[in-house]
Amino acid sequence: MSTASSKPDAAQKRRGPTFPRLRLANSVLGLTLLLVGLSACGGSDPRPASARANVAAVVPVAAATAERRDIPYYLTGLGSATAYYTVSVKSRVDGELMQVNFKEGQNVQKGELLALIDPRPYQVALDQAQATLFKDQATLRDAKLNYERYKQLLQDSGAMSQQQVDTQQATVDQLEGTVRNDQAAIDSAKLNLVYCHITSPVSGRIGLRQVDPGNIVHANDTNPMFVITQLQPIAVLFTLPEDNLQAVSRQMGKGTLTVDAYDRDNQTKLATGTLLTIDNQIDQTTGTGKLKAVFDNKDNALWPNQFVNVRLLLDLRKNSTAVPAAAIQRGPQGTYVFAVKSDNTVEVRPVTIAFTQDNVSVIASGISPSEVVVTDGQDKLQQGSKIEVRTGAPTGNRPQQTLGNNGSGSPASGASPSAPRSGTQ
């Protein structure tokens, strides 16, 4: 029994070691098949993995060249148009409104007859004053003749006393005063007749009529009969931070400053005018100063109380280095750009910005004209990155020329400038 039982144990010992070897062989075979599959999925590129990694590191970017040119420096503010003159026309006499010689919304000229108040009562008053004057003048002439007689009798025969002569002279003086008063009454009656004819005090646009013909108007009425606003020229009141007022004042001493008015969307230029004055005080609640500009407004593009965006051309920075604002990056150490080197690599270049406006940044230092800077794709770059400048694609916000052909700082005709931002020095 012991011999039979020992044989199977020996055979089992001989077979036992073969199982680990089989498992090891199967594992090696599976790993080999897996590597072959991965190699097939990886393509047929025979280049080393390091070479393929270097090719993948080339970053496509957009770039633009720094330019040297004259850049206008604007200050921007919010304002509203206001009529250069606003006249609320009221009657200066009492009476019936007989005629209205204008249409609502009509442009009227200075001195033009607009309305007529019944002049007949004032004509009667004038006739009465003239009659009173005529009577008192006759009395004055008689008193003067008596005075001359009394004075002559006193000198010749002494038939008149000095007291009588003096009394007659006082009578003459009183009558002269009465005549002068009569003349003043005549002048007043004539003036009332003039007031019956209401004329335009200024040239402008007349508004809606507040009183219809046939109504009785009074000199002490609260509401005006109509309102006239002068639109040509027209004024614009706007505000600027108090820190800019000294610079504006200095530039005003050198010459006239140009002001552009844009619409609510800040895209369309409505009119161009000149700066007239700066207010004599600063608003403490907002820390701003109020300025006034004047526009010819020949095409009536501006209306009273219209909201406008204002751009004040403060200065023309000549021979400035300009790059697209999209090229400017900001980090813990300040502002910088990615400058493109001749070997198509980039370097981080710290820059100092003079001011930014119209999507253009003026560089005070750090970049020279003709150098190329990256305007798009900076998020994938670092110092020394290899780049490839995209062709046929937009090259970022290229610095657009904001000067017209005459160098006045106005956008070219037909152009719609982008929304301006306040320049910061």
Residue pairs with C-beta under 8 A, 6 or more apart in sequence:
45 52
54 386
57 385
57 386
58 386
58 387
58 388
59 377
59 380
59 381
59 385
59 386
59 387
59 388
60 377
60 387
60 388
60 389
60 390
61 338
61 374
61 375
61 376
61 377
61 378
61 380
61 381
61 387
61 388
61 389
61 390
62 374
62 375
62 376
62 377
62 389
62 390
62 393
62 394
62 395
62 396
63 340
63 372
63 373
63 374
63 375
63 387
63 389
63 395
63 396
64 323
64 324
64 327
64 372
64 373
64 375
64 395
64 396
64 398
64 399
65 370
65 371
65 372
65 373
66 321
66 322
66 323
66 363
66 367
66 368
66 369
66 370
66 371
66 372
66 373
67 321
67 322
67 323
67 369
67 399
68 319
68 320
68 321
68 322
68 369
69 319
69 320
69 322
69 401
69 403
70 316
70 317
70 318
70 319
70 320
70 403
70 407
71 316
71 317
71 320
71 322
71 360
71 362
71 402
72 313
72 315
72 316
72 317
72 402
72 403
72 409
73 313
73 314
73 315
73 316
73 317
73 355
73 357
73 423
74 311
74 312
74 313
74 314
74 357
74 409
74 420
74 423
75 240
75 244
75 248
75 311
75 312
75 314
75 422
75 423
76 309
76 310
76 311
76 312
76 420
76 421
76 422
77 238
77 239
77 240
77 291
77 309
77 310
77 312
78 238
78 239
78 307
78 308
78 309
78 310
79 236
79 237
79 238
79 239
79 261
79 293
79 307
79 308
79 309
79 310
80 236
80 237
80 238
80 305
80 306
80 307
80 308
81 234
81 235
81 236
81 261
81 302
81 303
81 304
81 305
81 306
81 308
82 234
82 235
82 236
82 237
82 304
82 305
83 204
83 229
83 230
83 231
83 234
83 235
83 304
84 230
84 231
84 233
84 234
84 235
84 294
85 202
85 204
85 228
85 229
85 230
86 227
86 228
86 229
86 230
86 304
87 201
87 202
87 204
87 227
87 228
87 229
88 224
88 227
89 114
89 198
89 200
89 201
89 224
89 225
89 226
89 227
89 228
90 219
90 221
90 224
90 225
91 97
91 117
91 195
91 198
91 217
91 218
91 219
91 221
91 225
92 195
92 219
93 117
93 122
93 192
93 195
93 196
93 219
94 216
94 217
94 218
94 219
95 117
95 118
95 119
95 121
95 122
95 196
95 216
95 217
96 117
96 118
96 214
96 215
96 216
96 217
97 115
97 116
97 117
97 211
97 212
97 213
97 214
97 215
97 216
97 217
97 225
98 116
98 117
98 118
98 213
99 115
99 116
99 213
100 114
100 115
100 209
100 212
100 213
101 112
101 113
101 114
101 115
101 116
102 108
102 114
102 115
102 206
102 226
104 206
104 207
104 208
104 209
105 205
105 206
105 207
105 208
106 205
106 206
107 203
107 204
107 205
107 206
108 114
108 200
108 203
108 204
108 205
108 206
108 228
109 200
109 203
110 200
110 201
110 202
110 203
111 199
111 200
112 199
112 200
113 197
113 198
113 199
114 198
114 199
114 200
114 206
114 226
115 198
115 225
116 196
116 197
116 198
117 195
117 196
117 197
117 198
117 217
118 196
119 193
119 196
119 197
122 189
122 192
122 193
122 196
123 189
123 193
125 189
125 192
126 186
126 189
126 190
126 192
126 193
128 189
129 182
129 185
129 186
129 188
129 189
130 186
132 182
132 185
133 179
133 182
133 183
133 185
133 186
136 175
136 178
136 179
136 182
137 179
137 182
139 175
139 178
140 172
140 175
140 176
140 178
140 179
143 168
143 171
143 172
143 175
144 172
146 168
146 171
147 165
147 168
147 169
147 171
147 172
150 160
150 164
150 165
150 168
151 160
151 165
153 159
153 160
154 160
154 161
154 162
154 164
154 165
198 225
200 206
200 228
201 228
202 228
202 230
203 230
203 232
204 228
204 229
204 230
204 231
204 232
205 228
205 229
205 230
205 231
206 226
206 227
206 228
207 226
207 227
207 228
207 229
208 226
209 225
209 226
210 223
210 224
210 225
210 226
211 217
211 225
211 226
217 225
229 304
231 297
231 300
231 302
231 303
231 304
232 296
232 297
232 298
232 300
233 273
233 294
233 295
233 296
233 297
234 294
234 295
234 297
234 302
234 304
235 276
235 292
235 293
235 294
235 295
236 259
236 261
236 273
236 292
236 293
236 294
236 295
236 302
236 308
236 310
237 290
237 291
237 292
238 290
238 291
238 293
238 308
238 310
239 283
239 286
239 288
239 289
239 290
239 291
240 248
240 288
240 289
240 291
240 312
241 287
241 288
241 289
242 282
242 287
242 288
242 289
244 314
245 278
245 282
245 289
247 314
248 257
248 275
248 278
248 291
248 312
248 314
249 278
251 257
251 314
251 315
252 275
252 278
256 274
256 275
257 274
257 275
257 312
257 313
257 314
258 272
258 273
258 274
258 275
258 312
258 313
258 408
258 409
258 410
259 272
259 273
259 274
259 275
259 293
259 295
259 310
259 311
259 312
259 313
260 269
260 271
260 272
260 310
260 311
260 313
260 410
261 269
261 270
261 271
261 272
261 273
261 293
261 295
261 302
261 308
261 309
261 310
262 268
262 269
262 270
262 308
262 309
262 310
262 311
262 420
263 270
263 308
263 309
264 307
264 308
264 309
266 309
266 419
266 420
267 416
267 417
267 418
267 419
268 416
269 410
269 411
269 417
270 301
270 302
270 308
271 295
271 296
271 297
271 299
271 301
271 302
272 295
272 410
273 293
273 294
273 295
273 296
274 293
274 294
275 291
275 292
275 293
275 312
276 292
276 293
276 294
277 291
277 292
278 289
278 290
278 291
278 292
279 289
279 290
279 291
279 292
281 289
282 288
282 289
283 289
283 290
291 312
293 310
293 312
295 302
302 308
309 420
311 420
313 409
316 407
316 409
317 354
317 362
320 354
320 362
320 363
321 362
321 363
321 367
321 368
321 369
322 360
322 361
322 362
322 363
322 399
323 337
323 360
323 361
323 363
323 367
323 373
323 399
324 359
324 360
324 361
324 373
324 375
324 396
324 397
324 398
324 399
325 356
325 359
325 360
325 361
325 397
326 359
326 375
326 376
326 396
326 397
327 337
327 338
327 361
327 373
327 374
327 375
327 396
328 335
328 336
328 337
328 351
328 353
328 356
328 361
329 335
329 336
329 337
329 338
329 378
330 336
333 350
334 350
335 350
335 351
335 352
335 353
336 348
336 349
336 350
336 351
336 366
337 348
337 349
337 351
337 366
337 367
337 373
337 374
338 346
338 347
338 348
338 349
338 373
338 374
338 378
338 381
339 346
339 347
339 348
339 349
339 367
339 371
339 372
339 373
339 374
340 346
340 371
340 372
340 373
340 374
340 387
340 389
341 347
344 386
344 387
344 388
344 389
345 384
345 385
345 386
345 387
346 374
346 381
346 383
346 384
346 385
346 387
347 383
347 384
348 382
348 383
349 366
349 367
349 373
350 366
351 363
351 364
351 365
351 366
351 367
352 363
352 364
352 365
352 366
353 361
353 362
353 363
353 364
354 362
354 363
354 364
354 425
355 361
355 362
355 423
355 424
355 425
356 362
356 421
356 423
356 424
357 420
357 421
357 422
357 423
358 400
358 402
358 417
358 418
358 420
358 421
359 397
359 399
359 400
359 418
360 397
360 399
360 400
360 402
367 373
372 389
374 381
374 387
375 395
375 396
375 397
375 398
376 394
376 395
376 396
377 387
381 387
400 418
401 412
402 409
402 411
402 417
403 409
403 410
404 410
404 411
404 412
404 413
405 412
411 417
